[in-house]
Amino acid sequence: MYTIVGLGNPGDEYKNTRHNTGRMVVEAFCKAEKLDDFEPDKKTSSLKTGGEVGKNKIVCLLPETFMNKSGSALKKIITSKKKACLAGRQAEKLIVIHDEIDLPLGKFKISFGKGSAGHRGVESVMRSVKTKDFFRVRVGISPASPKGKVKKPASGKVLDFLMSDYKSKEADIFKKTIKKIIPEIEKIIAGNRPK
């Protein structure tokens, strides 16, 4: 069973912000796969849904904690030790989806076993599951130059940037990106590990 987690912040004021990119991708994925609506789950302190994608069972979570405590949603259900997890919810079957300031809007990368690159939500997940050996879908949120070079905000303006909503044209690019991400998530679930 794969566990898919969309990182972000709870609450309507954060709903469409760049920092909620992971949540928005997971919501769109669940809608595309015709999964049930999200319901509160006390065990994980998350909104939760699940079902089957192809022949594989999945659980999708939207942590209801703030970004830097995202890992608490996984503490009780994910382990880095395969033998200790008879239900198959080991970290190797965890897919974490999050915003990536080092990638331009419209781009995404899938990685496995990489460091957090300073992303506090990812750091929290790594602390909770006690490993970095899980999948990450890193979704670009930064503007880019005409040549594709990332134009990150100045260090003092990063938080304001993360908490800002996508502008109209950016939202259109983001929606197109989500359509490209969904089949890649399906491939991971089917066991086709990206290179």
Residue pairs with C-beta under 8 A, 6 or more apart in sequence:
1 56
1 57
1 58
1 59
1 87
1 88
1 89
1 93
2 56
2 57
2 58
2 59
2 93
2 94
2 95
2 188
2 189
3 58
3 59
3 60
3 61
3 74
3 77
3 78
3 89
3 93
3 94
3 95
4 26
4 29
4 58
4 59
4 60
4 61
4 95
4 97
4 185
5 22
5 26
5 60
5 61
5 62
5 63
5 70
5 73
5 74
5 94
5 95
5 96
5 97
5 125
6 22
6 23
6 24
6 25
6 26
6 27
6 60
6 61
6 62
6 97
6 98
7 22
7 23
7 63
7 67
7 70
7 96
7 97
7 98
7 99
7 121
7 122
7 125
8 14
8 17
8 19
8 20
8 21
8 22
8 23
8 24
8 62
8 63
8 67
9 17
9 19
9 20
9 66
9 67
10 62
10 63
10 64
10 65
10 66
14 20
14 163
16 24
16 165
16 166
16 171
17 162
17 163
17 164
17 165
18 99
18 141
18 161
18 162
18 163
18 164
18 165
18 166
19 67
19 99
19 162
19 163
20 99
21 97
21 98
21 99
21 139
21 141
21 174
22 96
22 97
22 98
22 99
22 121
22 137
22 139
23 62
24 174
24 178
25 97
25 137
25 139
25 178
25 181
26 60
26 61
26 62
26 97
27 38
27 62
28 178
28 182
29 60
29 178
29 181
29 182
29 185
30 38
30 49
30 60
32 182
33 51
33 53
35 49
35 50
35 51
35 60
36 49
36 50
36 51
37 49
38 47
38 48
38 49
38 60
38 62
39 47
39 48
39 49
40 46
40 47
40 48
40 64
41 47
41 48
41 61
43 76
43 77
44 61
44 63
44 73
44 74
44 76
44 77
45 63
45 64
45 65
45 72
45 73
46 61
46 62
46 63
46 64
46 73
47 61
47 62
47 64
48 59
48 60
48 61
48 62
49 59
49 60
50 57
50 58
50 59
50 60
51 57
51 58
52 58
53 186
53 189
53 190
54 186
54 189
54 190
56 189
56 190
58 189
59 89
61 73
61 74
63 69
63 70
63 72
63 73
64 73
65 72
65 73
67 120
67 121
67 124
68 120
68 121
68 123
68 124
69 124
70 121
70 122
70 124
70 125
71 124
71 125
71 126
71 127
71 128
71 129
72 124
72 128
74 94
74 125
74 128
74 129
75 128
75 129
77 89
78 85
78 89
78 90
78 91
78 94
78 128
78 129
79 85
79 89
79 90
79 91
79 129
79 130
80 90
80 91
80 129
80 130
80 131
80 133
81 90
82 90
82 92
91 129
91 131
91 133
91 134
92 133
92 134
94 125
94 129
94 134
94 135
95 134
95 135
95 136
95 137
95 185
95 188
95 189
96 122
96 125
96 134
96 135
96 136
96 137
97 136
97 137
97 139
97 181
97 185
98 119
98 121
98 122
98 136
98 137
98 138
98 139
99 119
99 139
99 141
99 162
100 108
100 109
100 117
100 119
100 138
100 139
100 140
100 141
101 141
101 142
101 152
101 158
101 161
101 162
102 117
102 138
102 140
102 142
102 150
102 152
103 109
103 138
103 139
103 140
103 141
103 142
103 150
104 140
104 142
104 143
104 144
104 148
104 150
105 140
105 141
105 142
105 143
105 144
105 170
105 173
105 174
105 177
106 140
106 144
106 173
106 174
106 176
106 177
107 140
107 177
108 137
108 138
108 139
108 140
108 177
108 180
108 181
108 184
109 137
109 138
110 135
110 136
110 137
110 138
110 184
110 188
110 194
111 135
111 136
111 138
112 133
112 134
112 135
112 136
112 193
112 194
113 132
113 133
113 134
114 132
114 136
115 132
116 122
116 123
116 126
116 132
122 136
125 134
126 132
135 188
137 181
137 184
137 185
139 177
139 181
140 150
140 177
141 162
142 150
142 151
142 152
142 153
143 150
143 151
144 150
144 151
145 151
152 158
153 160
153 161
166 174
184 194
187 194
188 194
